Amino acid sequence: MRMSLENIKVGMSVGQDLYTESGQLIILNNTVVTPEILARLKRFKINAVEINDSAPEADLFDIKGTPAFHSFKSEAVEAKESLSASLDSILQQSSDTVHIDIINNLSTLLYESNKSNLHLIDMVYSMHEYSDAIYTHSVNVGMIASHLGRWLGLSDDDIKLLVTCGLFHDIGKLLIPKEILTKSGDLTAEERKLLRSHPQKGFELLDQFEDIDPRVKQVALLHHERCDGSGYPLHFEGKNVDIYSKIIAIADVYEAMTAERAYREPICPFAVVAYFEKEGVHKFETQYVLKFINKILDSYLHSKVLLSNGQEATVILIHKNMKSRPLVKLSDGGFLDLAVNLDVEILRMVS
């Protein structure tokens, strides 16, 4: 129902995304009303808002404390372990057929997470606690890709296939020496060549199994190709790369950059988005990467961040044309527009 501002109470749930007149997102659909949210509505002169009829399923500011999140986390860890066993079976060729039932169960779990009330970002970060980098990365890529597929309006079958593509895309890395994958210093030319062979190795490994969808095998081969031809191993341009590989490429880069690795700290999501803003329209499918930027940053609205000037702040507005440099509210109550104050950057998220 639509309610005037004076009738909206703390604890109610906003029933729509709210934007400024210039199209900047300020409040997400399903946000639970707090005194700060009420103040924001007044500040942006929003006089009436759609309010959900039923009580919110979860406070989006405390999603990690909900039973639904703990259930997902438990199931996702189990999924990671099942994926590890299944991929190791393929690697060792200890079975004539892949455990398709296991893979289907994993895909269903991640597909269902797509439709849940949980935040994508919280789901992904819950998995970053675990150290099995390849397996955790693959599960997260499957989740991210499924969301991007939904944002792009793909069919349920396509979204489920994207999940499976995410689970298998990096299987070739299991054939790369661990010391190369975790090396803290620069790779030698020979080491870099070996690392860049993992798409071909993964394709050849999967191609031995008839019961794996050919499109999944193709994604294993092509997920490092780029639309400008700068990728590897085949240096294909965008016209020669399928939709699934293009989507997995975006999910793969985002997840890899925002995750902690043995050789570096995680990169701030806003810095990753800045990379996509600068390079994305050339290297990735423009329509897909712009949709991804728009939607992924919605997840960071109201998040707490640490700035390069040492202050903590809360993201309160995502700019339409400079999404990686939002307006933030400082801990002392002041405001700082990072789109104007270019000498200040977001260093990291604060939990």
N, C-alpha and C positions, 0 to 999 in steps of 0.2 A: 504494500500500500504506500501511497505517497503522503508524506507528513511534512508539515511546516517545521521550521527549525526550532521554534519555541516548544513544540510538543515532543521533540526527540529526546530520549533519556539515555543516560549512561547504561551500557549493557545491551542495548539494541544492536541489530546487525544491519549495516548498510546494504541495500539490495541492488547496487549498480556501481560501475566505475564512474568516478567523478573527475571532470576535467575543467581547467580554466577556459576562458573564452578563446584563448590562443591555442587550445588543444593540448595543454600540458596536464598529465595525469597527476592528481593530488591525493586521491583516496581510492583504494581498491575495493571492488565488489566483495561482500562478505566481511569487510572490516568491522570489528566490534567497536562500538562507540565508547570513547573514553573522554574525560574532560579536555584532553589535548585535541581530540578529533572535533569536538564541538567548537573549540576555539578556532580551529583551522577553517571550519565551515563559515564561521562568522568573518574571519579574516579575508576569505575569498568571496564574501558576500553571496553565499549559496543559501537561498531562503527556503527551499523545499527539496526533499530527498526521498527516493524510494527506500522503504524499510522492509526487510524480510518479515513475513508474517510469523514464522516460527523462530524459536530461539536459536542462536548460532550453535553449530555442532562443536565448534572449538574456537577459543580465542586465538586469533592469528598471531598475537604477540607471545603466546606460550604454547605453540603447537607441539613442541618437543615433550611437553608434559602430558600429552593426551594418551589414553589407552590405544587409540588408532595408530599413533606414531610408534609406540613401543611394539605393537603387533607387527607393523611394517618392518621395523628395524630387525626384529627377530627373524622374520621370514626372509628378509633380504640377505642377512648373514648366512642363513641356510642355503639361499640361492647361490651365493658366492661359492660356498663349499661344494655344492652340487656341480656348479659350473667347472670348478677346479678338477673334480673327479672326471667329469665328462670330457673335458679338453685333454686331460692327461691320458685318458683312454684312447683318444684319437691319436695323440702324439706317439704313444707306444704301439699303436695299431694292435691293441690287445683284443679287439672285437671286429668282426666283419661289418658290423653296422653301428652307426652312432646311436646313442641312447636318446632317440627322438622323444620318448615320453618324458624324460628329464628336461630336455630342452623346451618342450612344449609347456611343461609346468613352470619353468623359469620365465618363459615369455608371457604366460598368462599372469603370473604374479606382477611383473613389471607393467604389463598392459593395464591391469586393474589398478595399479598405483596411479596411473595416468588419470583415472576417473575419480580418484579419491579427493577428500577435502584437505589433504596434506599439501604443504608447499613443496614444490619441486626442489628448491634450494635446500630445505631442511632434510629432505630425503637423501640428496646427494652428499651433503656434509656428514650425515650420520655414517655413511659408508667410508668416508675418508679417514675414520678412526682406525681402519684395518690396514695391515701392512702388505697384504698380498697384492702388489700394485697392479699386475696385469689383470687379475680376476676382478678386483674391485673396480678398476678402470672400465672393464668391459661391461659390468653390470650397470655402472653409472652412465656410460655412453648409451646403453640400451634404454635407460629411463629418459635421458635427455632427448634422444632421437624420437622416442614415442610422443613426447610432449610437442616437439617441433612438428611432427607429422600431424598431430591434432590441430595445432595452431594454423597449419597450412590447409586444413580441411580434407585431409586424406581419409580414405575409407578405413573401417576397422581392420580389414584384412591387411591393408598396406601398413597400418600402424603395428600390428602384430609381427609382420615381416621385418619391420625396422628394428623391433626389439631383438629378434633373432640375429639380424645383421650386426647389431651392437655387441651381442654376446660373442660372436665369432670373429669380429673384424681384425683383432690383433693376435690371433692364434699363432701367426708366424713368428711372433716375438719369443714364443716358447722354444724356438730353435736357435735363438741368438744367445751367446754366452752371457750369463748374468752379470759378469764383471763389466761388460760393455753397457748393458742397460742401466747400471747403477754407478757408472764412473763419474766421479766428481769433477774431473778436469775436462779439458777439450778432447774430443775424439781425434785419433789420427785419421788420415785419409782412408786407410784400409779399414779401420773400425767403422767409420761413417759409411763406407760402401757396404760393409756387412750388415749394419743396422738397416740400411735402406733396402736390403734384400728381403726384409720380412714380409712385405705384401706378396711377392712372388712365391716365397716359401709357404705362406699361409694358403694361397690359392692352390698350389700343387698338393698340399697336405689334404685339404678339404675335397679336392677333385677326385680323390680315391674313393669317396663315399657317394654312392648313387642316391641315397635317401636324404641328402642335404640339398635344399633348393639351390638351383644354379645361380639365382640372384644373390644369395648369401655368399657364395664363392666369389662372385664378381666384386662384391663390396670389399671382401678381404684383399682383393687385388688392386682396387681402384680408390680406396679411401684416402690416399695421399696425393691423388691427382688434383690439380687446381685449374680453374676455368681459364686462366691466362697461359696455360701450358707449362708453368714453372714447377709442377709437382713431379712425382716419381711413382712407379718405375718406368712408365711408358710415355710420360710427358704429353698426355692427352690434354686437349683443350675441352672446354665445357660441353661443346656439342657432341662429344664422344663419350661423355660420362653419364651414367644412369642417375635417376632421381634419388635412389636409395644411397648410392655412394656419395652424392652431394650433401645429403642430409647428415649422414654419418660423419663426413669430413668436418662439418661445423661442430657437431656434438663432441667429436674426438679432440679437436683443438681446444675447445672451451674447457672440457673436463681435465685434460692433461695440464693445461696452464694453471688452473685454479687448485689443483691437487698438490700436496707436498710430495717432494721426491727426495731421494737420498742425497742428491747433489744440489738441491736448492729448496728454498722456502716456497710456499704457494704464492702465486701471483694474485694480486687483488682483482676481483671480478671487474671493477670499473676500469682497471688498466687493460684487461683482456678485451672489454668492450671498446676501449679506445683503439686497440689494435684492429678490431673488426671494422670500426668506423673508418680507419685509415686505409687498410689493406683489403677489407672484406669484399667490397664491391668489385674488385678486380680478380681476386683469387677464388672467391666463392660465388655460388649462384646468388645474384643480387637480391631477388625476391625472397629467397630463403633466409639470407643473413640479416636483411632488414627486419623481417618478421621476428627472427630470433632475438635481435637486439631489443626490439620494442617489448617483447613479452618477458624476456629474462630479467630485464631491469625492473619490471613491475614487481618482481619477487623481492627486490631490495628496498622498495619503498617502506619507510619507517624503520629501517635497519640502523643499528649503531655502527659508527666507523671511527677510526683513528686517523687524524689528519697529519700532514707532514709538519705542521707547526706545533705538534704535540697536544692539540686539543681533541677531545672526543666530541662527536656530534651525531645528530640523527638526520637521515635523509628524508626530506619532506616534499621535494618536488623534483621530478625528472624533466629536464628541458627537452623540448621537441627536437631541436636541431643540434644539441650538444649533450647527448644522453649520458656520456661518461663523466660529465662535470655537473652534478646536480646542485640544487639549493639545499643547504643543510642548516639545521638549528643547533647552535653551540650549547654546551652544558651550562653556560652562564646565562642562557636565555636569548642571546643575540643570534643574528642570522649571517650566513656567509654564502655568497653566490660564487661557486667555483668556476662558473662560465665566465665570470668577470675577473675574479682573483686567480689568475693563471699561475701564480707562484706557489699556490697551495694545492696539494694533491691528497687523494685518499690513499693511505698506506695499506690499510687492511681493515677487515671487518672485525667488530668487537662482539664477542658472544655474551 
